[in-house]
Amino acid sequence: MTTRYAKQQVGVADGTAIPVKKADGREVNAKRSAILASKVTGVGWASGDVIFLGTKKAGDKVVDVKLTTGTSLGSSTVSVGTLAVPDKYAATKTLTTVDTPTSLGPPASTLDADAPIAEEDLYATIGSATIASGTRLTFEICLVGL
């Protein structure tokens, strides 16, 4: 049986590099942090609204985007990303599960990419239908980095 190595371990643990490389600390034994971003109760979000969630530090990588809501969002959709790429971390999802943190992303291509160098402002974009003013919801954006 062949032993294979994850991309982060090639040159580190597989014996292919002399001297042995150090693992990238942004991905192996990385420090975890999170951005919590809750909707202000009493304020509705309409289709097309863009909501600032927080700023991802330079070098950090988004490894999970969770959304918890106290009410089904029905047909309303949510994307999470940047202003330039609104669905970079979570592409147009609906959420009907109530009171359960639900992972919306990121896609495999974003997760596998090298850690971005630049700081990024993160936004949610609302689509399809309004999210009612009485809806309680919170995004949890999980990050790893140095």
PyMOL commands that place a pseudoatom at each C-alpha (Angstrom):
pseudoatom trace, name=CA, resn=MET, resi=1, chain=A, elem=C, hetatm=0, pos=[0.000, 0.000, 0.000]
pseudoatom trace, name=CA, resn=THR, resi=2, chain=A, elem=C, hetatm=0, pos=[1.384, 3.398, -0.973]
pseudoatom trace, name=CA, resn=THR, resi=3, chain=A, elem=C, hetatm=0, pos=[1.706, 6.225, 1.540]
pseudoatom trace, name=CA, resn=ARG, resi=4, chain=A, elem=C, hetatm=0, pos=[0.695, 9.558, 0.026]
pseudoatom trace, name=CA, resn=TYR, resi=5, chain=A, elem=C, hetatm=0, pos=[1.200, 13.038, 1.469]
pseudoatom trace, name=CA, resn=ALA, resi=6, chain=A, elem=C, hetatm=0, pos=[-1.086, 16.048, 1.671]
pseudoatom trace, name=CA, resn=LYS, resi=7, chain=A, elem=C, hetatm=0, pos=[0.087, 19.074, -0.329]
pseudoatom trace, name=CA, resn=GLN, resi=8, chain=A, elem=C, hetatm=0, pos=[1.085, 20.834, 2.911]
pseudoatom trace, name=CA, resn=GLN, resi=9, chain=A, elem=C, hetatm=0, pos=[3.408, 17.924, 3.830]
pseudoatom trace, name=CA, resn=VAL, resi=10, chain=A, elem=C, hetatm=0, pos=[5.267, 17.540, 0.506]
pseudoatom trace, name=CA, resn=GLY, resi=11, chain=A, elem=C, hetatm=0, pos=[8.908, 18.417, 1.162]
pseudoatom trace, name=CA, resn=VAL, resi=12, chain=A, elem=C, hetatm=0, pos=[8.173, 18.476, 4.885]
pseudoatom trace, name=CA, resn=ALA, resi=13, chain=A, elem=C, hetatm=0, pos=[7.425, 14.884, 5.858]
pseudoatom trace, name=CA, resn=ASP, resi=14, chain=A, elem=C, hetatm=0, pos=[7.827, 12.858, 2.644]
pseudoatom trace, name=CA, resn=GLY, resi=15, chain=A, elem=C, hetatm=0, pos=[11.632, 12.904, 2.309]
pseudoatom trace, name=CA, resn=THR, resi=16, chain=A, elem=C, hetatm=0, pos=[11.637, 14.699, -1.079]
pseudoatom trace, name=CA, resn=ALA, resi=17, chain=A, elem=C, hetatm=0, pos=[13.482, 17.802, 0.126]
pseudoatom trace, name=CA, resn=ILE, resi=18, chain=A, elem=C, hetatm=0, pos=[16.927, 18.022, 1.680]
pseudoatom trace, name=CA, resn=PRO, resi=19, chain=A, elem=C, hetatm=0, pos=[17.125, 19.922, 3.917]
pseudoatom trace, name=CA, resn=VAL, resi=20, chain=A, elem=C, hetatm=0, pos=[13.568, 19.290, 5.043]
pseudoatom trace, name=CA, resn=LYS, resi=21, chain=A, elem=C, hetatm=0, pos=[11.218, 22.237, 4.532]
pseudoatom trace, name=CA, resn=LYS, resi=22, chain=A, elem=C, hetatm=0, pos=[9.178, 23.743, 7.334]
pseudoatom trace, name=CA, resn=ALA, resi=23, chain=A, elem=C, hetatm=0, pos=[5.404, 23.436, 7.076]
pseudoatom trace, name=CA, resn=ASP, resi=24, chain=A, elem=C, hetatm=0, pos=[3.543, 26.651, 6.259]
pseudoatom trace, name=CA, resn=GLY, resi=25, chain=A, elem=C, hetatm=0, pos=[2.387, 27.937, 9.643]
pseudoatom trace, name=CA, resn=ARG, resi=26, chain=A, elem=C, hetatm=0, pos=[-0.663, 29.551, 8.029]
pseudoatom trace, name=CA, resn=GLU, resi=27, chain=A, elem=C, hetatm=0, pos=[-2.009, 26.062, 7.272]
pseudoatom trace, name=CA, resn=VAL, resi=28, chain=A, elem=C, hetatm=0, pos=[-0.261, 23.533, 9.548]
pseudoatom trace, name=CA, resn=ASN, resi=29, chain=A, elem=C, hetatm=0, pos=[-0.734, 24.169, 13.272]
pseudoatom trace, name=CA, resn=ALA, resi=30, chain=A, elem=C, hetatm=0, pos=[-2.224, 27.519, 12.317]
pseudoatom trace, name=CA, resn=LYS, resi=31, chain=A, elem=C, hetatm=0, pos=[-3.857, 29.912, 14.748]
pseudoatom trace, name=CA, resn=ARG, resi=32, chain=A, elem=C, hetatm=0, pos=[-7.650, 29.882, 14.463]
pseudoatom trace, name=CA, resn=SER, resi=33, chain=A, elem=C, hetatm=0, pos=[-9.749, 33.016, 14.693]
pseudoatom trace, name=CA, resn=ALA, resi=34, chain=A, elem=C, hetatm=0, pos=[-13.296, 33.941, 13.790]
pseudoatom trace, name=CA, resn=ILE, resi=35, chain=A, elem=C, hetatm=0, pos=[-15.451, 36.834, 12.702]
pseudoatom trace, name=CA, resn=LEU, resi=36, chain=A, elem=C, hetatm=0, pos=[-18.975, 36.867, 14.147]
pseudoatom trace, name=CA, resn=ALA, resi=37, chain=A, elem=C, hetatm=0, pos=[-21.432, 39.074, 12.273]
pseudoatom trace, name=CA, resn=SER, resi=38, chain=A, elem=C, hetatm=0, pos=[-25.052, 39.259, 13.441]
pseudoatom trace, name=CA, resn=LYS, resi=39, chain=A, elem=C, hetatm=0, pos=[-28.006, 40.928, 11.732]
pseudoatom trace, name=CA, resn=VAL, resi=40, chain=A, elem=C, hetatm=0, pos=[-29.394, 43.908, 13.601]
pseudoatom trace, name=CA, resn=THR, resi=41, chain=A, elem=C, hetatm=0, pos=[-32.866, 42.834, 14.755]
pseudoatom trace, name=CA, resn=GLY, resi=42, chain=A, elem=C, hetatm=0, pos=[-35.545, 45.173, 13.456]
pseudoatom trace, name=CA, resn=VAL, resi=43, chain=A, elem=C, hetatm=0, pos=[-33.740, 45.841, 10.171]
pseudoatom trace, name=CA, resn=GLY, resi=44, chain=A, elem=C, hetatm=0, pos=[-34.801, 43.960, 7.042]
pseudoatom trace, name=CA, resn=TRP, resi=45, chain=A, elem=C, hetatm=0, pos=[-32.334, 43.010, 4.325]
pseudoatom trace, name=CA, resn=ALA, resi=46, chain=A, elem=C, hetatm=0, pos=[-33.710, 43.323, 0.787]
pseudoatom trace, name=CA, resn=SER, resi=47, chain=A, elem=C, hetatm=0, pos=[-32.686, 41.398, -2.304]
pseudoatom trace, name=CA, resn=GLY, resi=48, chain=A, elem=C, hetatm=0, pos=[-29.538, 43.050, -3.624]
pseudoatom trace, name=CA, resn=ASP, resi=49, chain=A, elem=C, hetatm=0, pos=[-28.411, 44.416, -0.248]
pseudoatom trace, name=CA, resn=VAL, resi=50, chain=A, elem=C, hetatm=0, pos=[-24.714, 44.048, 0.580]
pseudoatom trace, name=CA, resn=ILE, resi=51, chain=A, elem=C, hetatm=0, pos=[-23.786, 43.679, 4.248]
pseudoatom trace, name=CA, resn=PHE, resi=52, chain=A, elem=C, hetatm=0, pos=[-20.271, 44.324, 5.598]
pseudoatom trace, name=CA, resn=LEU, resi=53, chain=A, elem=C, hetatm=0, pos=[-19.303, 41.373, 7.832]
pseudoatom trace, name=CA, resn=GLY, resi=54, chain=A, elem=C, hetatm=0, pos=[-15.740, 42.231, 8.832]
pseudoatom trace, name=CA, resn=THR, resi=55, chain=A, elem=C, hetatm=0, pos=[-12.148, 42.335, 7.629]
pseudoatom trace, name=CA, resn=LYS, resi=56, chain=A, elem=C, hetatm=0, pos=[-9.969, 39.283, 7.062]
pseudoatom trace, name=CA, resn=LYS, resi=57, chain=A, elem=C, hetatm=0, pos=[-6.335, 40.005, 7.962]
pseudoatom trace, name=CA, resn=ALA, resi=58, chain=A, elem=C, hetatm=0, pos=[-3.570, 39.650, 5.377]
pseudoatom trace, name=CA, resn=GLY, resi=59, chain=A, elem=C, hetatm=0, pos=[-2.301, 36.057, 5.279]
pseudoatom trace, name=CA, resn=ASP, resi=60, chain=A, elem=C, hetatm=0, pos=[-5.423, 34.560, 6.876]
pseudoatom trace, name=CA, resn=LYS, resi=61, chain=A, elem=C, hetatm=0, pos=[-7.418, 31.942, 4.997]
pseudoatom trace, name=CA, resn=VAL, resi=62, chain=A, elem=C, hetatm=0, pos=[-11.190, 31.449, 5.233]
pseudoatom trace, name=CA, resn=VAL, resi=63, chain=A, elem=C, hetatm=0, pos=[-11.782, 27.780, 6.110]
pseudoatom trace, name=CA, resn=ASP, resi=64, chain=A, elem=C, hetatm=0, pos=[-15.495, 27.849, 6.948]
pseudoatom trace, name=CA, resn=VAL, resi=65, chain=A, elem=C, hetatm=0, pos=[-18.488, 30.139, 6.588]
pseudoatom trace, name=CA, resn=LYS, resi=66, chain=A, elem=C, hetatm=0, pos=[-21.372, 29.188, 8.861]
pseudoatom trace, name=CA, resn=LEU, resi=67, chain=A, elem=C, hetatm=0, pos=[-24.796, 30.761, 9.137]
pseudoatom trace, name=CA, resn=THR, resi=68, chain=A, elem=C, hetatm=0, pos=[-27.244, 30.224, 11.978]
pseudoatom trace, name=CA, resn=THR, resi=69, chain=A, elem=C, hetatm=0, pos=[-30.748, 31.646, 11.733]
pseudoatom trace, name=CA, resn=GLY, resi=70, chain=A, elem=C, hetatm=0, pos=[-33.706, 31.576, 14.089]
pseudoatom trace, name=CA, resn=THR, resi=71, chain=A, elem=C, hetatm=0, pos=[-36.179, 31.569, 11.190]
pseudoatom trace, name=CA, resn=SER, resi=72, chain=A, elem=C, hetatm=0, pos=[-36.100, 29.849, 7.798]
pseudoatom trace, name=CA, resn=LEU, resi=73, chain=A, elem=C, hetatm=0, pos=[-34.846, 32.242, 5.131]
pseudoatom trace, name=CA, resn=GLY, resi=74, chain=A, elem=C, hetatm=0, pos=[-37.367, 30.699, 2.721]
pseudoatom trace, name=CA, resn=SER, resi=75, chain=A, elem=C, hetatm=0, pos=[-36.406, 31.502, -0.858]
pseudoatom trace, name=CA, resn=SER, resi=76, chain=A, elem=C, hetatm=0, pos=[-33.906, 34.216, 0.058]
pseudoatom trace, name=CA, resn=THR, resi=77, chain=A, elem=C, hetatm=0, pos=[-30.315, 33.440, -0.942]
pseudoatom trace, name=CA, resn=VAL, resi=78, chain=A, elem=C, hetatm=0, pos=[-27.023, 34.476, 0.625]
pseudoatom trace, name=CA, resn=SER, resi=79, chain=A, elem=C, hetatm=0, pos=[-23.519, 34.712, -0.838]
pseudoatom trace, name=CA, resn=VAL, resi=80, chain=A, elem=C, hetatm=0, pos=[-20.337, 35.602, 1.061]
pseudoatom trace, name=CA, resn=GLY, resi=81, chain=A, elem=C, hetatm=0, pos=[-17.236, 37.104, -0.504]
pseudoatom trace, name=CA, resn=THR, resi=82, chain=A, elem=C, hetatm=0, pos=[-15.738, 40.447, -1.434]
pseudoatom trace, name=CA, resn=LEU, resi=83, chain=A, elem=C, hetatm=0, pos=[-17.266, 43.346, -3.358]
pseudoatom trace, name=CA, resn=ALA, resi=84, chain=A, elem=C, hetatm=0, pos=[-15.273, 42.258, -6.431]
pseudoatom trace, name=CA, resn=VAL, resi=85, chain=A, elem=C, hetatm=0, pos=[-16.163, 38.530, -6.070]
pseudoatom trace, name=CA, resn=PRO, resi=86, chain=A, elem=C, hetatm=0, pos=[-19.421, 38.321, -4.065]
pseudoatom trace, name=CA, resn=ASP, resi=87, chain=A, elem=C, hetatm=0, pos=[-19.473, 34.510, -3.963]
pseudoatom trace, name=CA, resn=LYS, resi=88, chain=A, elem=C, hetatm=0, pos=[-15.760, 33.914, -3.294]
pseudoatom trace, name=CA, resn=TYR, resi=89, chain=A, elem=C, hetatm=0, pos=[-16.322, 32.120, 0.026]
pseudoatom trace, name=CA, resn=ALA, resi=90, chain=A, elem=C, hetatm=0, pos=[-19.963, 30.980, -0.203]
pseudoatom trace, name=CA, resn=ALA, resi=91, chain=A, elem=C, hetatm=0, pos=[-21.867, 30.842, -3.473]
pseudoatom trace, name=CA, resn=THR, resi=92, chain=A, elem=C, hetatm=0, pos=[-25.591, 31.657, -3.497]
pseudoatom trace, name=CA, resn=LYS, resi=93, chain=A, elem=C, hetatm=0, pos=[-27.133, 29.410, -0.849]
pseudoatom trace, name=CA, resn=THR, resi=94, chain=A, elem=C, hetatm=0, pos=[-30.574, 29.179, 0.711]
pseudoatom trace, name=CA, resn=LEU, resi=95, chain=A, elem=C, hetatm=0, pos=[-30.957, 28.317, 4.380]
pseudoatom trace, name=CA, resn=THR, resi=96, chain=A, elem=C, hetatm=0, pos=[-34.132, 26.760, 5.731]
pseudoatom trace, name=CA, resn=THR, resi=97, chain=A, elem=C, hetatm=0, pos=[-32.579, 24.918, 8.697]
pseudoatom trace, name=CA, resn=VAL, resi=98, chain=A, elem=C, hetatm=0, pos=[-33.357, 26.727, 11.956]
pseudoatom trace, name=CA, resn=ASP, resi=99, chain=A, elem=C, hetatm=0, pos=[-31.087, 27.095, 15.024]
pseudoatom trace, name=CA, resn=THR, resi=100, chain=A, elem=C, hetatm=0, pos=[-28.360, 24.891, 13.530]
pseudoatom trace, name=CA, resn=PRO, resi=101, chain=A, elem=C, hetatm=0, pos=[-24.995, 26.309, 12.434]
pseudoatom trace, name=CA, resn=THR, resi=102, chain=A, elem=C, hetatm=0, pos=[-24.864, 25.418, 8.735]
pseudoatom trace, name=CA, resn=SER, resi=103, chain=A, elem=C, hetatm=0, pos=[-21.691, 25.512, 6.654]
pseudoatom trace, name=CA, resn=LEU, resi=104, chain=A, elem=C, hetatm=0, pos=[-22.127, 27.499, 3.428]
pseudoatom trace, name=CA, resn=GLY, resi=105, chain=A, elem=C, hetatm=0, pos=[-18.554, 27.279, 2.125]
pseudoatom trace, name=CA, resn=PRO, resi=106, chain=A, elem=C, hetatm=0, pos=[-15.865, 27.856, 1.044]
pseudoatom trace, name=CA, resn=PRO, resi=107, chain=A, elem=C, hetatm=0, pos=[-15.576, 25.996, -2.256]
pseudoatom trace, name=CA, resn=ALA, resi=108, chain=A, elem=C, hetatm=0, pos=[-12.737, 23.477, -2.605]
pseudoatom trace, name=CA, resn=SER, resi=109, chain=A, elem=C, hetatm=0, pos=[-10.876, 25.746, -5.049]
pseudoatom trace, name=CA, resn=THR, resi=110, chain=A, elem=C, hetatm=0, pos=[-10.727, 28.594, -2.505]
pseudoatom trace, name=CA, resn=LEU, resi=111, chain=A, elem=C, hetatm=0, pos=[-9.824, 26.295, 0.372]
pseudoatom trace, name=CA, resn=ASP, resi=112, chain=A, elem=C, hetatm=0, pos=[-6.986, 24.679, -1.607]
pseudoatom trace, name=CA, resn=ALA, resi=113, chain=A, elem=C, hetatm=0, pos=[-5.563, 28.016, -2.838]
pseudoatom trace, name=CA, resn=ASP, resi=114, chain=A, elem=C, hetatm=0, pos=[-2.503, 29.598, -1.256]
pseudoatom trace, name=CA, resn=ALA, resi=115, chain=A, elem=C, hetatm=0, pos=[-3.226, 31.947, 1.643]
pseudoatom trace, name=CA, resn=PRO, resi=116, chain=A, elem=C, hetatm=0, pos=[-3.987, 35.407, 0.254]
pseudoatom trace, name=CA, resn=ILE, resi=117, chain=A, elem=C, hetatm=0, pos=[-1.456, 38.125, 1.000]
pseudoatom trace, name=CA, resn=ALA, resi=118, chain=A, elem=C, hetatm=0, pos=[-3.804, 41.115, 1.086]
pseudoatom trace, name=CA, resn=GLU, resi=119, chain=A, elem=C, hetatm=0, pos=[-6.362, 42.105, 3.697]
pseudoatom trace, name=CA, resn=GLU, resi=120, chain=A, elem=C, hetatm=0, pos=[-9.956, 41.637, 2.490]
pseudoatom trace, name=CA, resn=ASP, resi=121, chain=A, elem=C, hetatm=0, pos=[-13.258, 43.154, 3.528]
pseudoatom trace, name=CA, resn=LEU, resi=122, chain=A, elem=C, hetatm=0, pos=[-15.926, 40.430, 3.603]
pseudoatom trace, name=CA, resn=TYR, resi=123, chain=A, elem=C, hetatm=0, pos=[-19.548, 40.985, 2.602]
pseudoatom trace, name=CA, resn=ALA, resi=124, chain=A, elem=C, hetatm=0, pos=[-22.796, 39.021, 2.450]
pseudoatom trace, name=CA, resn=THR, resi=125, chain=A, elem=C, hetatm=0, pos=[-24.997, 39.634, -0.596]
pseudoatom trace, name=CA, resn=ILE, resi=126, chain=A, elem=C, hetatm=0, pos=[-28.726, 38.970, -0.291]
pseudoatom trace, name=CA, resn=GLY, resi=127, chain=A, elem=C, hetatm=0, pos=[-30.589, 37.624, -3.299]
pseudoatom trace, name=CA, resn=SER, resi=128, chain=A, elem=C, hetatm=0, pos=[-34.045, 36.466, -4.415]
pseudoatom trace, name=CA, resn=ALA, resi=129, chain=A, elem=C, hetatm=0, pos=[-36.138, 37.717, -1.479]
pseudoatom trace, name=CA, resn=THR, resi=130, chain=A, elem=C, hetatm=0, pos=[-36.091, 39.995, 1.554]
pseudoatom trace, name=CA, resn=ILE, resi=131, chain=A, elem=C, hetatm=0, pos=[-34.948, 38.703, 4.939]
pseudoatom trace, name=CA, resn=ALA, resi=132, chain=A, elem=C, hetatm=0, pos=[-37.565, 39.971, 7.395]
pseudoatom trace, name=CA, resn=SER, resi=133, chain=A, elem=C, hetatm=0, pos=[-36.702, 42.586, 9.996]
pseudoatom trace, name=CA, resn=GLY, resi=134, chain=A, elem=C, hetatm=0, pos=[-37.512, 40.221, 12.899]
pseudoatom trace, name=CA, resn=THR, resi=135, chain=A, elem=C, hetatm=0, pos=[-35.171, 37.471, 11.678]
pseudoatom trace, name=CA, resn=ARG, resi=136, chain=A, elem=C, hetatm=0, pos=[-32.215, 36.732, 13.949]
pseudoatom trace, name=CA, resn=LEU, resi=137, chain=A, elem=C, hetatm=0, pos=[-29.140, 35.402, 12.183]
pseudoatom trace, name=CA, resn=THR, resi=138, chain=A, elem=C, hetatm=0, pos=[-25.390, 35.262, 12.694]
pseudoatom trace, name=CA, resn=PHE, resi=139, chain=A, elem=C, hetatm=0, pos=[-22.529, 34.501, 10.341]
pseudoatom trace, name=CA, resn=GLU, resi=140, chain=A, elem=C, hetatm=0, pos=[-19.435, 32.803, 11.766]
pseudoatom trace, name=CA, resn=ILE, resi=141, chain=A, elem=C, hetatm=0, pos=[-16.437, 33.098, 9.469]
pseudoatom trace, name=CA, resn=CYS, resi=142, chain=A, elem=C, hetatm=0, pos=[-13.633, 30.767, 10.605]
pseudoatom trace, name=CA, resn=LEU, resi=143, chain=A, elem=C, hetatm=0, pos=[-10.072, 31.701, 9.667]
pseudoatom trace, name=CA, resn=VAL, resi=144, chain=A, elem=C, hetatm=0, pos=[-6.609, 30.197, 10.004]
pseudoatom trace, name=CA, resn=GLY, resi=145, chain=A, elem=C, hetatm=0, pos=[-3.356, 32.112, 9.855]
pseudoatom trace, name=CA, resn=LEU, resi=146, chain=A, elem=C, hetatm=0, pos=[-0.228, 33.065, 11.707]
for i in range(1, 146): cmd.bond("trace and resi %d" % i, "trace and resi %d" % (i + 1))
show_as sticks, trace
zoom trace
